[in-house]
Amino acid sequence: MYEIWTDGACLGNPGPGGWAFVMLRYGRLQMELSNYNEHTTNNTMEYQAIFEGLRKTPEKSRIRIVSDSRLCINSLSSWWKNWELNGWLTRQKEPVKNREVIEKIVHLQRRRSVSYHWVKGHGSARWNIHADRLACAAARGRAYRRVHDVMSLS
């Protein structure tokens, strides 16, 4: 079982942004990764963090995504199904924002067992705080990569 804690940050919205994820496997820290985008939104960065975390997991694995974004959790756990049926339009007949990355995530989650869980942002959840710090640093241009135990990722 993988657990991926994600966060997206933006300095201005839109503006310079960063995404980050922290991956645990069976409760052990496996990987931390973040990166920068010079012009983006916080929601785009949160989706990107989820995408980047998922693509680091093997197919058929069980994954628990933890995010402080209700938008991302709702859209990736249920809304996307109706959007796909409706030609990627919202109930208001507007194009779905962040469609490209959402479709990439949906493609990955169809090959994995993924559950989404919300956590209060800037609360007391250790890994949410850590992902937030990494995403904020990335938004300021300081990307980060650390793999803790490469052999157990496969």
Rosetta blueprint (number, residue, H / E / L):
1 M L
2 Y E
3 E E
4 I E
5 W E
6 T E
7 D E
8 G E
9 A E
10 C E
11 L L
12 G L
13 N L
14 P L
15 G E
16 P E
17 G E
18 G E
19 W E
20 A E
21 F E
22 V E
23 M E
24 L E
25 R E
26 Y L
27 G L
28 R E
29 L E
30 Q E
31 M E
32 E E
33 L E
34 S E
35 N E
36 Y E
37 N E
38 E E
39 H E
40 T E
41 T L
42 N H
43 N H
44 T H
45 M H
46 E H
47 Y H
48 Q H
49 A H
50 I H
51 F H
52 E H
53 G H
54 L H
55 R L
56 K L
57 T L
58 P L
59 E L
60 K L
61 S L
62 R E
63 I E
64 R E
65 I E
66 V E
67 S E
68 D L
69 S L
70 R H
71 L H
72 C H
73 I H
74 N H
75 S H
76 L H
77 S H
78 S H
79 W H
80 W H
81 K H
82 N H
83 W H
84 E H
85 L H
86 N L
87 G L
88 W L
89 L E
90 T L
91 R L
92 Q L
93 K L
94 E L
95 P E
96 V L
97 K L
98 N L
99 R H
100 E H
101 V H
102 I H
103 E H
104 K H
105 I H
106 V H
107 H H
108 L H
109 Q H
110 R L
111 R L
112 R L
113 S E
114 V E
115 S E
116 Y E
117 H E
118 W E
119 V L
120 K L
121 G L
122 H L
123 G L
124 S L
125 A L
126 R H
127 W H
128 N H
129 I H
130 H H
131 A H
132 D H
133 R H
134 L H
135 A H
136 C H
137 A H
138 A H
139 A H
140 R L
141 G L
142 R L
143 A L
144 Y E
145 R E
146 R E
147 V E
148 H L
149 D L
150 V H
151 M H
152 S H
153 L H
154 S L
